[in-house]
Amino acid sequence: MTQTHFGFQTVDEKEKQGRVRGVFDSVASNYDLMNDVMSMGLHRVWKAYTIAASRVREGDAVLDIAGGTGDLARAFARKVGASGTVVHTDINEAMLRTGRDRLLDEGLALPTTLCDAEALPFASNSFDVVSVAFGLRNMTHKDKALAEMQRVLKPAGRLLVLEFSKVAKPLEKAYDWYSFNILPRLGQLIARDGESYRYLAESIRMHPGQAELKAMMKAAGFAHVDVHNLSAGVVALHWGLKA
């Protein structure tokens, strides 16, 4: 069997998806609160920057992959207006249901689809913008997922990948200490699940850095890729243009 990583562990590829699902089933109800606590609210700034960089306009069609509790989908919906479309997707049913209910409570009834980013159920050349925030690192075959995102984009469409990345070297020791000592304790205190947040810290270290992810996007067919480091590289926004 082909093997891959689940955090720092080596597991069979077929096992990873189920284990990732278990993590997000566990944290779905406290996901937004934990985001605010562990990033000290900065995730809202990172997402706002992503929306601004997307160049989304009224009438656009947007696909939000790994959309979870709906932060980006909500912001995109306000940009595209009544003439546009935002499709909210996730592979995890608990996260998708939490996001859908939250959006409905705010008066937003968006198309919502349970799907795997490695085999998107959408026609080629369908969307002006595709976004994935804090989801790519959990995908087993990132190259397949990126190729699928490129496929469903219209010519001159934009892909936005917002993800934890490689922090600037002077901050590495402090960031590691926070990630492996404080983060699991916060997860245990707030979400009653320290192990899922230990996996989060490990999965960040196993995710491709800025240069490697840029190369992967170019290999997937993106004609131009920009990298925007945010918060000293704690997070990076990769912006890809389809030819």
Secondary structure, DSSP 8 states (H G I E B T S, - for coil): --EEEETTEEEEHHHHHHHHHHHHHHHGGGHHHHHHHHHTTHHHHHHHHHHHHHT--TT-EEEEET-TT-HHHHHHHHHH-TTSEEEEEES-HHHHHHHHHHHHHTT----EEE--GGG--S-TT-EEEEEEES-GGG-S-HHHHHHHHHHHEEEEEEEEEEEE----GGGHHHHHHIIIIIHHHHHHHHHS-HHHHHHHHHHHHHS--HHHHHHHHHHTTEEEEEEEEEGGGTEEEEEEEE-
